[in-house]
Amino acid sequence: MTLTPATEPTATEPPATLLIIDDHPLLRRGVAQLLELEDDLELIGETGKPEEGIELALKLEPDVVLLDLNMPGMNGLETLRHLRDADYSGRVVMFTVSDHEDDVVAALRTGADGYLLKDMEPEDMVRQLRQAALGRMVISDSLTALLAEALRNQRTAPATPDIHSLTQREREILRELAGGLSNKLIARKLDISEGTVKVHVKHLLKKLNLRSRVEAAVWAVQENLDR
């Protein structure tokens, strides 16, 4: 799932770069072989060790990190937290066999930019990775309804989010979040700094009593605020 359509990269643009962190060598090899067939996607690193993956991400600064959820030692959520704490600014997409509601919600609330299942068709995976590289949130189609329902059921806010509590700028940013845009793309579109976008996102989440940008995006779409 992508919340809005996006233009595919052209052949004249440099390929989007990816890093895989997954403890299954055969899977890493399979993804690598798949990406070798694509001119606009380039695998620049792969590892089965989360700690090494964090170092590679910070050193190579890939556009997208494809991160396994369940790994021995440091799991995917812990790895994700380390990446965000270290201010890695690229996209982090969870890549897993788990379609459990709790895992999906936990990953997105921890800061993941997407959640893809390993049983997806190869062409679908390539399409989703292209969208992730463009700065869009990506979620396996089969999880869309589950995510929306989970966020409705698990919301612990004492009151329903109130759009009227937001400033005009915060509403503009919320609308772009609903479109799946990253902070960098929002900053570019609104002609403000990425740091300013981060501050506004923090404030609007607090006002709406929501815990992640993904939760805010799903709520905005449900309320037809993305138009």
N, C-alpha and C positions, 0 to 999 in steps of 0.2 A: 504494500500500500504506500502510495505517496499522496499527500493531502492536496497537492496541486500539480498540474503538469509542468514540466520544465524542458528547456531546450537541451538536446544532447550536445556534447562537445563536438566541435568540428575537427576535421583531420589536420588542420593547421595549428591547433592548440597542442601544447605539450600534454603527454598522457597524465592522467591522475595516478598518483602513487599510493600503493597499499602495503600494509604490513600485516602478517598473520601471526597471531599468538594462539597456538592450539597444541595440545600434547599428543595428538595423533599424527604420526609422520605420513601415513598414507593419505589422510585428508589434506594435509598441507601440500603434498605432492599433487594431488588431484586438482586443488584450487590453482596451484601454480601452472599446471598444464592447461587449465581452462583459460587463465588470463593470458597465456602466451599467444592465444589465438586472437586477442583483442588489441588493436592498435592504440586505443585510447585509455587503456588500463595497464599499469605496470607494477608488478610485484617487486619491491625493493628490499624486502627482508622477511624472514620467517623464523620462528623459534617455537619450541615446545615448553620453554621455561618462562614463566610470567615475569620474574625479576629481570631476565635478559630482555624480554619484550619491552618492558618499561624503558630500559636504557636505550634500546634501538629506536623506540618511538621519539624519545627526547633528542636523540642524536640525528636521526634521519628526517624527522618531521614529515611523516607521510600524510597524505590528504585523508586517508581512512585507515583505521586500525580494525581488523576483523578479529574479534576476541571471543574465545570459547568461554562458556559460562562455568562448566564443571571441569576443574583441573585439580590434580593433587597438590597439596601444599597451599599456595596462594590461589584462591579461586578467581573467577572472572570479575565478580563484584569488588573484591579487594583490589584487584589489579586496576579496575576502572577508577576506584577512589584514589589510588596512588597517581594515576595519570592526571586526573583532574586537580589533585592537590599540587602537582608539579606544573600546573598551568599548560599542559598539552592542549593546544587549541584546535587540533584536527578532529575529525569525526570518529566516534567509537561505535561500532556496530557489533552487538552480541550475535554470535553464530553458534547455535546449540540445537540439541535434540529435544529440549524441554519446552513443551507448550503449556506448562502449568501456569495458572493465573498469577500465583504469588511470585514466580520467577520473572515473568514478563513485567509486572508492575514494579518489582524491586529494582530490576535493571534500569528501567526508564526513570524511576525516581532517583536513582543513584547518579544519573547523568549520561546514560547511553543515548545515542542519537538514532538508534534503530535496533530491531530485534528480528533476526532472520533464522528460519529453521533449516537444519541441514538436509532435510529430505526434499527441498525445493528443486525444481527443474533447473538445469544449468543455465538455460537462456534467461530464466526469471532471475536467477542470482546475479548474472551479469547486468541485467537491466536495473536491478535494485542497487548494485554497487555504483553504477553510473550516477544514479540519482543521489546517493549518499555523497559522492565526490562533488556533486554540484551544491552541496550544503542542505539537502533535503532530508527530513526524517523518513526512514524506511521501516516498514513492518510487514511481515509476511501476511498475505491477504487473509489467510485462515485465522489470524489472530485479531483482526480489526474489531469484530463484534465482541470478542472476549475482553479486549482491552477497554472498550467503552463501558461495558457492563461492570467490569472490575472496578473502574474508577468511580462509578456511581455507587457501588456497594461498599467500597472501602473508604470513601471520603468520611473523615471524622470532623469536618468543620462544623462548628455549632450553628452556622448560618449559611444560607445559600450565597455563593459568590455574587457580588453586586457590581455590575459593569459601571454604574454611576459613581462608584468610589474612585475611579481612575481618571487621571488627567487626559487631555486630548492626545498628548504624545504617547502615553502609556496605552491608550486604545489603539493607536496606529501600530505600535510595536506588537500588541497582542494579536492584531489582525495578521501581521506578517508571521508571527509564531504559528498561527492557525494554518498558514500556507506552507509550513514546514521549513521556513528559512532559518539559517544559522545566524548568529550574532553578526558575523562578518558581512553576510549578504544584506541583513537588515540595515546595518550601518551604511553600506554602499547605497542602498535604495533610498534611505531617508537623508543621506548626506550629513551624517553625524559620525562621531568616533565609535569604535567598537566598545571602548570603555564606557561610554555614555549609555550604549544599549544595555550593557551588563547591569549597570546601576538601575535603569528603568525596569528591566526584567525582575531584578531582585525586589524592587518596590511593588510592582504589580502582583507578584506572587504573594507577598505579605498581605497586601490589601484584599486579595481574593481568597486568602487562606488556603492556597494550593501549594503543593510541595515540589513541583517540577515544571519545567517549560513544556514537557510533553503533556502533563495533566492539564495545563492551561490551554494548550492547543486543542486537545480533544474537547474540553469544555466549551471553548469558543466555537468550534465547529458545530457541536450539538446545539448551541444557542444561536446559530446562524450569524455569528459575529465576524465570520471570515469574508463577508461580502462588502 
